[in-house]
C-alpha cells in the first residue's frame, strides 16, 4: 500500500514545550518511553523536563545560547532537548564516537557555552577525549556538566572551566517558557568541503513540520505503535524517528548500543512495530535470526521471524540496497528503502510497499510531505531540468528544510537555487508518480561508519602531522565494505611510515574515519584546467583500487 497523504498536515503544536505539555495534560499516565527497564509516563516526562529547565536556568542558559550534548541515547537527552527549547537555547549534537580534534572543531564552530557529557560509556572514556581538547581555544565554553556522574565532582574541570553534575531530578519544576519557534533549535553536523563538517541549523518550526508528517506517513499514530530507538539521537536518522514516535505518542524503547541479541529480545518483549537503521544492522539481525539463540526462532517461509514488526526502514551504507533488502524481504523482514539528510531531515521519504520487491528496497521513495514538497532533477553539466527516468542532481523545496549552515552564509547561499530548492548533491531520478530513486552521492563525500564524511576533514588531520606535506583521501572497498585510503606526500626530509601515521591519527579521528591504507607518494595525478590545477580524485580512486587488488 502507499503511505497516507500528508499534504495538508501541519504540526498540532507550535513548539516542543507545547507538545509535551499537551501530552502530559491529556494523557498523563500513558507510557512515553522505556530505558533499561525504567518506564516513564508523560506526566513524569513533563516533570523531568521542567526540572531540567530549572537546572539550565540556574546555570545561566538562556535565549540564543548553544549547549553541546555529547551523550549516547538516554532519556535525559530527550528531556534536555525540550528543556533547552523552553530556555530559548539551541542543542548542538555531538557524535559520541568523536575524538579530541573533532570535538574541538564542533565546540569551536558552534560557540557552545556548555558541554554536557557522561564521563564514560561503553568503553569510551569521554573525560580522556576531552583532556585532549585545547580548551584555551574555546573562549565561549564556560561550563562542563557531567551526567550520571559520581555524587561529587571537582568544581574546577579541565582548562579551569567550571564543572558540575548535570543532575536535576530533585529540583522543583520551572514552568517558564521562552520558546521561539523560529530561532535556531538544533545543530546537526554534515559532510563539509572545507576543514570540517558544516553545522546544519533547524528551528522548532522546521523540525515540527517534518515530525508531524513523518508521524502520519510512517504510521506512528496507529494503535500499538512502538519504536526501538537504536540509532544515535545525535544524528537526524535517530532523532527524527524518536521524535516522531514521541509526537504521535507511540511508545519509545531507548537503547544506547545496538547489540543484536539484546535488540531481538527487546523487539519480542515490547512487541516493537517500528525499527530504523542501516543495512549493516539489518545484516546482523538476519544472521542472528538464521542462527537463533535463546528466545529467537529461525525464519520460515510462511511467517515473519519478527511478527510484531510492521516496518524496518533502512539506509544502505555498506552494501547496495538490493544486496540486503531483497534477501531480507524474502526472509520475511518488512524492510523498506528510505532517503534523508541533515538538511532535509531523515525519513524524508519512503518507498511505497505495493511495488515489486526490487523497487521497495531502493533508496528514495515518496516524500512524507507528499504534495507539500517539490522535487526535481537537474543535469549538473547543462543546468537543464531532466524528465522522469533520467538521472541528475536531486533538488528539493520544502518548508521543513534547514534554514542555513551556522555562520556560513556563502555555503548556505550555494546550497539553494534562486527559487528556493535545496541542491542535495545526490544522484537520483524521478519516477513520475511523485516518488524518486536515490542512486549515489554526486561529490566526493564518503559514507563511513554510517556517516557522510568529507575527505578534506581527514586530509586536514593528516596534514597536521609533522611528516606530511600534503594528503588526499578517497573511498575504497575493503572486504566488500566502504572504507577510506590515503595518499600522502612527505614533508621535506621526512620518510613517514604508514603504520606510524595511522597510530598518530588514532587519537585525532573516530575509528570509522581512519584510513585502512596510507601510501606515500611523490606526487598526485593532476589536470590543468581553466581555473587552475586540480587533483584527479577519480585517478586516485583507481590507483587505490589497483593497489588493494594487488595486496598493497
LUMMARVO-577187 format. One record per residue (C-alpha): residue in one letter; y, z, x. Coordinates in pm, whole numbers, plus 50000, padded with zeros to 5 digits. Example, Ala and Ser with C-alpha at 12.3 -4.5 7.8 and 13.67 -1.06 7.14 Angstrom:
2
[A, [49550, 50780, 51230]];
[S, [49894, 50714, 51367]];
END
This chain:
552
[X, [50000, 50000, 50000]];
[X, [50362, 49959, 50103]];
[X, [50562, 50275, 50151]];
[X, [50812, 50374, 49879]];
[X, [51160, 50226, 49865]];
[X, [51423, 50448, 50023]];
[X, [51716, 50209, 49999]];
[X, [51940, 50437, 49798]];
[X, [51823, 50774, 49928]];
[X, [52096, 50992, 50073]];
[X, [52039, 51345, 50201]];
[X, [52048, 51612, 49934]];
[X, [52236, 51844, 50169]];
[X, [52532, 51761, 50398]];
[X, [52432, 51996, 50682]];
[X, [52130, 52167, 50834]];
[X, [52262, 52504, 50717]];
[X, [52289, 52386, 50357]];
[X, [51933, 52250, 50372]];
[X, [51768, 52568, 50500]];
[X, [51981, 52792, 50275]];
[X, [51875, 52591, 49968]];
[X, [51506, 52611, 50062]];
[X, [51534, 52987, 50119]];
[X, [51711, 53042, 49787]];
[X, [51491, 52817, 49575]];
[X, [51153, 52866, 49749]];
[X, [51176, 53196, 49942]];
[X, [50802, 53259, 49951]];
[X, [50695, 52905, 50031]];
[X, [50545, 52861, 50378]];
[X, [50782, 52691, 50622]];
[X, [50578, 52696, 50942]];
[X, [50287, 52846, 51132]];
[X, [50277, 52907, 51506]];
[X, [49983, 53073, 51682]];
[X, [49878, 53247, 51361]];
[X, [50227, 53368, 51270]];
[X, [50324, 53248, 50924]];
[X, [50693, 53220, 50839]];
[X, [50817, 53158, 50485]];
[X, [51153, 53010, 50403]];
[X, [51316, 53346, 50337]];
[X, [51221, 53465, 50686]];
[X, [51315, 53133, 50846]];
[X, [51663, 53163, 50698]];
[X, [51699, 53526, 50807]];
[X, [51595, 53436, 51160]];
[X, [51849, 53153, 51157]];
[X, [52128, 53388, 51051]];
[X, [52026, 53640, 51320]];
[X, [52028, 53366, 51582]];
[X, [52370, 53263, 51453]];
[X, [52498, 53616, 51522]];
[X, [52343, 53617, 51868]];
[X, [52512, 53287, 51954]];
[X, [52844, 53415, 51821]];
[X, [52811, 53729, 52036]];
[X, [52764, 53505, 52340]];
[X, [53086, 53321, 52259]];
[X, [52920, 52995, 52147]];
[X, [53144, 52809, 51905]];
[X, [53260, 52468, 51785]];
[X, [53229, 52194, 52045]];
[X, [53012, 52395, 52285]];
[X, [52690, 52244, 52417]];
[X, [52380, 52456, 52465]];
[X, [52083, 52321, 52660]];
[X, [51743, 52418, 52513]];
[X, [51465, 52392, 52771]];
[X, [51169, 52507, 52565]];
[X, [50826, 52395, 52458]];
[X, [50759, 52371, 52084]];
[X, [50840, 52714, 51945]];
[X, [50961, 52838, 51608]];
[X, [51268, 52963, 51794]];
[X, [51353, 52604, 51893]];
[X, [51395, 52508, 51527]];
[X, [51579, 52827, 51435]];
[X, [51821, 52785, 51727]];
[X, [51886, 52426, 51618]];
[X, [52008, 52536, 51275]];
[X, [52195, 52833, 51421]];
[X, [52378, 52607, 51667]];
[X, [52469, 52379, 51378]];
[X, [52614, 52681, 51196]];
[X, [52826, 52759, 51501]];
[X, [52956, 52402, 51514]];
[X, [52787, 52364, 51852]];
[X, [52559, 52095, 51996]];
[X, [52197, 52127, 52113]];
[X, [52117, 51947, 52440]];
[X, [51745, 51867, 52451]];
[X, [51575, 51922, 52788]];
[X, [51223, 51800, 52863]];
[X, [51001, 52085, 52980]];
[X, [50849, 51853, 53240]];
[X, [51179, 51803, 53421]];
[X, [51216, 51920, 53778]];
[X, [51521, 52054, 53960]];
[X, [51716, 51732, 54019]];
[X, [51654, 51613, 53663]];
[X, [51757, 51948, 53516]];
[X, [52073, 51948, 53727]];
[X, [52160, 51600, 53607]];
[X, [52123, 51687, 53238]];
[X, [52321, 52010, 53272]];
[X, [52597, 51836, 53465]];
[X, [52612, 51529, 53241]];
[X, [52616, 51734, 52920]];
[X, [52856, 52003, 53038]];
[X, [52628, 52265, 52881]];
[X, [52775, 52617, 52875]];
[X, [52438, 52787, 52826]];
[X, [52076, 52719, 52920]];
[X, [51804, 52875, 52703]];
[X, [51459, 52870, 52861]];
[X, [51127, 53050, 52878]];
[X, [51059, 53198, 53226]];
[X, [50714, 53042, 53248]];
[X, [50484, 52846, 53024]];
[X, [50153, 52663, 53064]];
[X, [50152, 52662, 53444]];
[X, [50521, 52567, 53459]];
[X, [50742, 52813, 53647]];
[X, [51078, 52736, 53489]];
[X, [51252, 53001, 53698]];
[X, [51131, 52834, 54016]];
[X, [51250, 52494, 53894]];
[X, [51589, 52648, 53810]];
[X, [51606, 52803, 54157]];
[X, [51615, 52450, 54297]];
[X, [51926, 52358, 54096]];
[X, [52264, 52365, 54273]];
[X, [52441, 52584, 54020]];
[X, [52763, 52569, 54222]];
[X, [52796, 52212, 54100]];
[X, [52775, 52318, 53734]];
[X, [53106, 52495, 53658]];
[X, [53062, 52466, 53280]];
[X, [52733, 52660, 53283]];
[X, [52823, 53024, 53210]];
[X, [52505, 53181, 53074]];
[X, [52131, 53177, 53134]];
[X, [51930, 53303, 52836]];
[X, [51559, 53383, 52868]];
[X, [51337, 53351, 52560]];
[X, [51022, 53562, 52525]];
[X, [51121, 53738, 52846]];
[X, [51039, 54094, 52958]];
[X, [51236, 54373, 52793]];
[X, [51473, 54397, 53088]];
[X, [51619, 54110, 53288]];
[X, [51882, 54132, 53564]];
[X, [52235, 54093, 53427]];
[X, [52316, 53852, 53707]];
[X, [52098, 53547, 53748]];
[X, [52075, 53257, 53993]];
[X, [52410, 53135, 54122]];
[X, [52578, 53452, 53999]];
[X, [52551, 53337, 53640]];
[X, [52548, 53583, 53352]];
[X, [52188, 53633, 53246]];
[X, [52035, 53794, 52937]];
[X, [51744, 53780, 52699]];
[X, [51756, 53536, 52408]];
[X, [51648, 53798, 52156]];
[X, [51787, 53805, 51804]];
[X, [51510, 53925, 51570]];
[X, [51658, 54277, 51542]];
[X, [52018, 54166, 51483]];
[X, [52199, 54173, 51150]];
[X, [52230, 53829, 50987]];
[X, [52560, 53641, 51018]];
[X, [52623, 53402, 50728]];
[X, [52936, 53245, 50877]];
[X, [52906, 52865, 50870]];
[X, [53122, 52649, 51098]];
[X, [52914, 52335, 51042]];
[X, [53076, 51995, 51085]];
[X, [52856, 51711, 50959]];
[X, [53032, 51453, 51176]];
[X, [53057, 51647, 51504]];
[X, [52804, 51588, 51782]];
[X, [52497, 51796, 51695]];
[X, [52216, 51680, 51924]];
[X, [52195, 51506, 52259]];
[X, [51873, 51322, 52347]];
[X, [51803, 51155, 52680]];
[X, [51719, 50789, 52706]];
[X, [51645, 50543, 52981]];
[X, [51958, 50453, 53174]];
[X, [52074, 50174, 53400]];
[X, [52267, 50394, 53643]];
[X, [52169, 50702, 53840]];
[X, [52012, 50887, 53549]];
[X, [51944, 50866, 53177]];
[X, [52220, 50839, 52920]];
[X, [52277, 51111, 52662]];
[X, [52237, 50977, 52309]];
[X, [52464, 51153, 52059]];
[X, [52367, 51219, 51698]];
[X, [52557, 51408, 51429]];
[X, [52413, 51610, 51144]];
[X, [52504, 51322, 50915]];
[X, [52309, 51057, 51111]];
[X, [52014, 51292, 51150]];
[X, [52002, 51395, 50784]];
[X, [52037, 51040, 50655]];
[X, [51738, 50936, 50859]];
[X, [51543, 51251, 50776]];
[X, [51583, 51206, 50400]];
[X, [51444, 50853, 50422]];
[X, [51157, 50947, 50654]];
[X, [51057, 51236, 50426]];
[X, [51020, 50991, 50138]];
[X, [50883, 50685, 50321]];
[X, [50622, 50883, 50513]];
[X, [50518, 51088, 50208]];
[X, [50612, 51426, 50349]];
[X, [50729, 51505, 49996]];
[X, [50381, 51466, 49846]];
[X, [50178, 51771, 49733]];
[X, [49980, 51941, 50008]];
[X, [50156, 51762, 50294]];
[X, [50115, 51940, 50628]];
[X, [50222, 51822, 50973]];
[X, [50062, 51919, 51302]];
[X, [50359, 51916, 51542]];
[X, [50212, 51837, 51884]];
[X, [50483, 51608, 52022]];
[X, [50767, 51794, 52202]];
[X, [51073, 51866, 51990]];
[X, [51290, 51770, 52289]];
[X, [51234, 51401, 52210]];
[X, [51309, 51214, 51890]];
[X, [50938, 51146, 51826]];
[X, [50859, 51514, 51797]];
[X, [51190, 51621, 51646]];
[X, [51214, 51360, 51371]];
[X, [50861, 51427, 51246]];
[X, [50909, 51805, 51245]];
[X, [51247, 51793, 51079]];
[X, [51128, 51552, 50809]];
[X, [50849, 51799, 50730]];
[X, [51098, 52087, 50704]];
[X, [51333, 51876, 50493]];
[X, [51059, 51798, 50242]];
[X, [50908, 52148, 50262]];
[X, [50584, 52015, 50400]];
[X, [50413, 52293, 50591]];
[X, [50465, 52266, 50966]];
[X, [50193, 52379, 51208]];
[X, [50356, 52416, 51550]];
[X, [50165, 52386, 51876]];
[X, [50323, 52377, 52219]];
[X, [50048, 52191, 52405]];
[X, [49808, 51919, 52296]];
[X, [49457, 52044, 52365]];
[X, [49216, 51815, 52187]];
[X, [48963, 52076, 52068]];
[X, [49240, 52309, 51952]];
[X, [49410, 52020, 51771]];
[X, [49087, 51930, 51588]];
[X, [49038, 52293, 51490]];
[X, [49395, 52316, 51358]];
[X, [49354, 51993, 51161]];
[X, [49042, 52131, 50995]];
[X, [49170, 52488, 50945]];
[X, [49506, 52389, 50793]];
[X, [49394, 52063, 50628]];
[X, [49655, 51866, 50819]];
[X, [49768, 51548, 50643]];
[X, [50020, 51408, 50893]];
[X, [49983, 51359, 51267]];
[X, [50202, 51160, 51506]];
[X, [50150, 51089, 51872]];
[X, [50067, 50842, 52145]];
[X, [49769, 50615, 52188]];
[X, [49660, 50832, 52480]];
[X, [49646, 51131, 52247]];
[X, [49453, 50920, 51999]];
[X, [49202, 50811, 52263]];
[X, [49132, 51176, 52344]];
[X, [49080, 51256, 51977]];
[X, [48844, 50961, 51945]];
[X, [48637, 51071, 52244]];
[X, [48614, 51429, 52114]];
[X, [48502, 51310, 51771]];
[X, [48234, 51090, 51924]];
[X, [48113, 51382, 52135]];
[X, [48151, 51664, 51886]];
[X, [48163, 52025, 51989]];
[X, [48166, 52334, 51775]];
[X, [48347, 52278, 51446]];
[X, [48362, 51899, 51463]];
[X, [48140, 51628, 51322]];
[X, [48076, 51281, 51465]];
[X, [48244, 50989, 51298]];
[X, [48041, 50792, 51046]];
[X, [48089, 50450, 50895]];
[X, [48102, 50594, 50545]];
[X, [48370, 50859, 50579]];
[X, [48669, 50963, 50782]];
[X, [48596, 51203, 51069]];
[X, [48913, 51392, 50968]];
[X, [48907, 51377, 50587]];
[X, [49231, 51569, 50527]];
[X, [49433, 51334, 50750]];
[X, [49634, 51086, 50545]];
[X, [49823, 50925, 50832]];
[X, [49818, 50919, 51210]];
[X, [50127, 50729, 51319]];
[X, [50112, 50625, 51682]];
[X, [50310, 50452, 51952]];
[X, [50137, 50259, 52230]];
[X, [50238, 50396, 52568]];
[X, [49918, 50345, 52769]];
[X, [49724, 50059, 52612]];
[X, [49802, 49781, 52371]];
[X, [49831, 49873, 52005]];
[X, [49519, 49674, 51927]];
[X, [49312, 49831, 52207]];
[X, [49348, 50174, 52049]];
[X, [49437, 50104, 51688]];
[X, [49161, 49870, 51578]];
[X, [48867, 50082, 51706]];
[X, [49038, 50393, 51568]];
[X, [49068, 50247, 51219]];
[X, [48710, 50123, 51238]];
[X, [48614, 50481, 51326]];
[X, [48784, 50598, 51007]];
[X, [49108, 50734, 51152]];
[X, [49414, 50638, 50939]];
[X, [49620, 50515, 51235]];
[X, [49930, 50307, 51175]];
[X, [50187, 50143, 51401]];
[X, [50544, 50274, 51432]];
[X, [50873, 50199, 51601]];
[X, [51168, 50409, 51711]];
[X, [51406, 50505, 51989]];
[X, [51655, 50779, 52068]];
[X, [51936, 50558, 51940]];
[X, [51785, 50457, 51603]];
[X, [51562, 50768, 51586]];
[X, [51185, 50792, 51583]];
[X, [50975, 50697, 51282]];
[X, [51239, 50431, 51225]];
[X, [50975, 50200, 51084]];
[X, [50608, 50195, 50991]];
[X, [50364, 49918, 50915]];
[X, [50252, 49862, 50555]];
[X, [49896, 49982, 50510]];
[X, [49778, 49693, 50291]];
[X, [49783, 49443, 50580]];
[X, [49498, 49318, 50792]];
[X, [49377, 49575, 51042]];
[X, [49523, 49392, 51343]];
[X, [49867, 49394, 51177]];
[X, [49862, 49757, 51060]];
[X, [49831, 49887, 51415]];
[X, [50111, 49682, 51572]];
[X, [50437, 49847, 51669]];
[X, [50727, 49785, 51433]];
[X, [50690, 49771, 51057]];
[X, [50923, 49822, 50764]];
[X, [51227, 50046, 50824]];
[X, [51222, 50383, 50650]];
[X, [51571, 50294, 50527]];
[X, [51434, 49978, 50363]];
[X, [51721, 49752, 50249]];
[X, [51980, 50009, 50358]];
[X, [51903, 49891, 50714]];
[X, [51965, 49542, 50850]];
[X, [51751, 49374, 51116]];
[X, [51798, 49054, 51307]];
[X, [51664, 48893, 51623]];
[X, [51875, 48711, 51880]];
[X, [51793, 48478, 52168]];
[X, [51946, 48655, 52466]];
[X, [51990, 48335, 52663]];
[X, [52161, 48126, 52396]];
[X, [52313, 48403, 52186]];
[X, [52175, 48239, 51871]];
[X, [52011, 48430, 51589]];
[X, [51644, 48340, 51551]];
[X, [51440, 48264, 51240]];
[X, [51141, 48465, 51125]];
[X, [50848, 48450, 51363]];
[X, [51049, 48372, 51678]];
[X, [51075, 48646, 51940]];
[X, [51402, 48770, 52081]];
[X, [51607, 49088, 52114]];
[X, [51589, 49311, 51809]];
[X, [51928, 49421, 51670]];
[X, [51964, 49700, 51412]];
[X, [52251, 49806, 51188]];
[X, [52201, 50141, 51011]];
[X, [52417, 50433, 50905]];
[X, [52169, 50660, 51083]];
[X, [52219, 50501, 51425]];
[X, [52353, 50715, 51707]];
[X, [52730, 50748, 51739]];
[X, [52751, 50682, 52112]];
[X, [52647, 50778, 52463]];
[X, [52815, 51102, 52569]];
[X, [53121, 51043, 52787]];
[X, [53020, 50681, 52847]];
[X, [53245, 50454, 52639]];
[X, [53155, 50143, 52838]];
[X, [52782, 50187, 52777]];
[X, [52848, 50266, 52412]];
[X, [53057, 49953, 52365]];
[X, [52797, 49739, 52540]];
[X, [52522, 49876, 52314]];
[X, [52677, 49738, 51995]];
[X, [52771, 49393, 51875]];
[X, [53117, 49331, 51731]];
[X, [52977, 49362, 51379]];
[X, [52805, 49695, 51443]];
[X, [52446, 49604, 51527]];
[X, [52273, 49809, 51797]];
[X, [52124, 49599, 52076]];
[X, [51783, 49760, 52119]];
[X, [51674, 49585, 52438]];
[X, [51336, 49532, 52271]];
[X, [51149, 49207, 52223]];
[X, [51042, 49157, 51861]];
[X, [51012, 48908, 51579]];
[X, [51081, 48931, 51206]];
[X, [50806, 48868, 50953]];
[X, [51019, 48754, 50662]];
[X, [50918, 49035, 50426]];
[X, [51164, 49290, 50565]];
[X, [50932, 49409, 50841]];
[X, [50911, 49322, 51210]];
[X, [50670, 49335, 51503]];
[X, [50763, 49502, 51831]];
[X, [50631, 49325, 52140]];
[X, [50777, 49484, 52455]];
[X, [51086, 49608, 52634]];
[X, [51314, 49331, 52747]];
[X, [51457, 49507, 53051]];
[X, [51314, 49686, 53345]];
[X, [51270, 50026, 53181]];
[X, [50923, 50167, 53232]];
[X, [50708, 50362, 52989]];
[X, [50571, 50651, 53193]];
[X, [50400, 50958, 53055]];
[X, [50506, 50855, 52706]];
[X, [50876, 50838, 52801]];
[X, [51102, 50546, 52881]];
[X, [51222, 50584, 53240]];
[X, [51478, 50379, 53428]];
[X, [51353, 50265, 53772]];
[X, [51702, 50338, 53907]];
[X, [51652, 50706, 53829]];
[X, [51351, 50720, 54064]];
[X, [51516, 50492, 54317]];
[X, [51814, 50727, 54345]];
[X, [51580, 51016, 54428]];
[X, [51403, 50808, 54693]];
[X, [51732, 50703, 54849]];
[X, [51842, 51066, 54863]];
[X, [51566, 51123, 55122]];
[X, [51693, 51101, 55481]];
[X, [51438, 50841, 55597]];
[X, [51506, 50593, 55315]];
[X, [51789, 50340, 55320]];
[X, [51703, 50154, 55001]];
[X, [51437, 50158, 54733]];
[X, [51309, 49952, 54443]];
[X, [51068, 50080, 54177]];
[X, [50856, 49867, 53946]];
[X, [50599, 49932, 53677]];
[X, [50235, 49873, 53764]];
[X, [49899, 49939, 53602]];
[X, [49651, 50159, 53780]];
[X, [49306, 50210, 53627]];
[X, [49439, 50043, 53314]];
[X, [49729, 50286, 53268]];
[X, [50102, 50238, 53328]];
[X, [50248, 50392, 53642]];
[X, [50519, 50308, 53892]];
[X, [50517, 50198, 54252]];
[X, [50799, 50186, 54504]];
[X, [50910, 49963, 54786]];
[X, [51138, 50128, 55043]];
[X, [51343, 50005, 55336]];
[X, [51356, 50275, 55606]];
[X, [51679, 50420, 55740]];
[X, [51780, 50310, 56090]];
[X, [51546, 50459, 56348]];
[X, [51318, 50613, 56084]];
[X, [50949, 50548, 56033]];
[X, [50868, 50713, 55698]];
[X, [50510, 50768, 55587]];
[X, [50421, 50710, 55222]];
[X, [50239, 51042, 55185]];
[X, [50535, 51235, 55325]];
[X, [50777, 51055, 55095]];
[X, [50567, 51139, 54788]];
[X, [50549, 51503, 54898]];
[X, [50928, 51513, 54926]];
[X, [50963, 51362, 54578]];
[X, [50733, 51613, 54404]];
[X, [50995, 51888, 54356]];
[X, [51257, 51631, 54254]];
[X, [51075, 51441, 53979]];
[X, [50844, 51512, 53688]];
[X, [50486, 51431, 53781]];
[X, [50470, 51129, 53549]];
[X, [50761, 50969, 53739]];
[X, [50604, 50997, 54085]];
[X, [50520, 50655, 54233]];
[X, [50145, 50609, 54270]];
[X, [50210, 50396, 54578]];
[X, [50503, 50371, 54819]];
[X, [50515, 50071, 55051]];
[X, [50753, 50047, 55346]];
[X, [50904, 49700, 55385]];
[X, [51178, 49543, 55596]];
[X, [51348, 49362, 55308]];
[X, [51329, 49290, 54936]];
[X, [51290, 48944, 54783]];
[X, [51634, 48837, 54661]];
[X, [51803, 48545, 54491]];
[X, [52157, 48420, 54535]];
[X, [52337, 48381, 54205]];
[X, [52686, 48305, 54083]];
[X, [52754, 48676, 54060]];
[X, [52605, 48770, 54395]];
[X, [52272, 48863, 54544]];
[X, [52012, 49009, 54311]];
[X, [51677, 49167, 54388]];
[X, [51389, 48979, 54226]];
[X, [51210, 49254, 54036]];
[X, [50959, 49004, 53899]];
[X, [50860, 48917, 54257]];
[X, [50829, 49286, 54341]];
[X, [50603, 49343, 54042]];
[X, [50382, 49057, 54158]];
[X, [50376, 49196, 54513]];
[X, [50278, 49537, 54381]];
[X, [50001, 49394, 54164]];
[X, [49860, 49196, 54456]];
[X, [49863, 49498, 54687]];
[X, [49692, 49717, 54432]];
[X, [49430, 49450, 54369]];
[X, [49366, 49435, 54742]];
[X, [49319, 49810, 54754]];
[X, [49656, 49886, 54910]];
END
